[in-house]
Amino acid sequence: MKATKKWLVVLLVIGTIVCFMSACSSKSETKAEETTNQEQSLSGQTVFVYCGAGMTKPFGAIADAFKEETGCEMEVVYANAAQLQNQILTTGEGDLFIAGSADELTPVKDSVTESKDLVKHVPVLAVKSANPLGILGLNDLTKEGVEVVLGDADATPIGKIANKALTDLGILNNVNVIARAATAPEIFNALSVDECSAIIVWKENVTGSSTEIVKTSDLDAYVKTVPAAKLSSSKNTEALEAFMTFLDSDAAKNIWKTNGYEVLN
């Protein structure tokens, strides 16, 4: 009799364990199935994004990571702010605008339904490695022999910032600006191939390069934020919402950080 009771206890214990394991397995399978279903639901869909050319490297990595995770295609147009604004207004197409600064949303405000800030966009004064001309701040850009390349003040946020900072100091007309570039990468390239002595560009464009960032507070007041702005022309709500959620993920934030940005949220 006692032996029978012991076997009953053992069987009950085994039964409980089996039921528990079965429940856990069922939950895992359900979760995996939900993930698979989400990936399948985004497969074949596309998110169409306008993005500032200066952010090509980090945003390209973020877009690739999202596609790999969800199967969703990413169509991204990279250009300067003026070009992107013109496309948004004239084509009436697109899901999202990643602008170089929140100020760049103003010309297309009627096409934006909502936006959120992603990272800080920090302007810096950059010079050749070892700073051969001893440039210590913006005022030194007026020195004899200093040649400067800036961004197009009508087309790109970094060009507007450079003009504003130099104008606020009252020295814009005294700086030897030898060229104006359409995008931040083009500004950086001018310095990297020794076409000029100094540039004003975004921090991430020179991070990790052989050029040198001048330690000055002259540009601290001109730090901007990079917004992700949903467009009223978006026709793919499900994929867009999934991508907006992905922008809040650690994976996306780590890509920004790796490329020299300071994440805001």
C-alpha positions, 0 to 999 in steps of 0.5 A: 500500500505504501509502495503504491502511494509512493508511486502515485506521488512520483507520477503526480510530480512527473505529471506536474513537470511535464505540464509545466514544460509543455506550457513553457514550450507552448509560450516559447513557440507562440512568441517565436510564431508571433515574431515570425508572423511580424517578419512575414508581415513586413516582408515585401513592404517598404519604408521610404526615407529622406535623410541628410547626406551627412548621416549616410553612414549611421543611418545606412547601418540602421536601415540595414539592421531593420531590414535584416530583423524584419524583412522590410525593404528600406528606400533611402534618399540621401541629399542636402536639406534643400534638395530633400525639402524640395522632393518632399514638397514636389513629389508628395511621396515618402514616409519619413524625413531624417533632417540634419536639424529640427529647423529643417522641418519648418519649410515642410511643416505642412507635410509633417504629422509628428516628429521625435528627436533622436540624437544631438547634432554637434558642429565642430571646428576641425583642422589638419592633424597636429594643427599646423597653423595653431588654430584655437578658435573661430577668430583664428580663421581670420589669420593670414594664410588660413583657407576655409571650406564651409557648407552651402548656407542656403542648402545645408544646416551645417552651412547655416550654422557656420554663417550664423556663428561667424556672423555673431562674432562679426568675422564672417567677411574676414574669413577666407572662405575658398569654397562652399560644399553642398553636404557635410561629407564634401566639407570633410573631404576638402580638409582630408585631401588638403584643399583647405586649412580648416572646416566647420562640420558635424562632429561625426563627420571627423570622428575617427579620422586623422583630422583634429577637432579644435577644443573650443566652446565657440560652437557650443551654442549652435548644437542641434538635434536630429529629428525623425519626422513622419510625413503625411504622404506615408501610405505604409503605416504598419512598416513605418510604426515598426521602424519608429519603434526600432529607432528606440531600440538599443541596436539603433542607439548603439549605431548612433553612438558608434558613429559619434552621436549623443543619443537623446532618449 
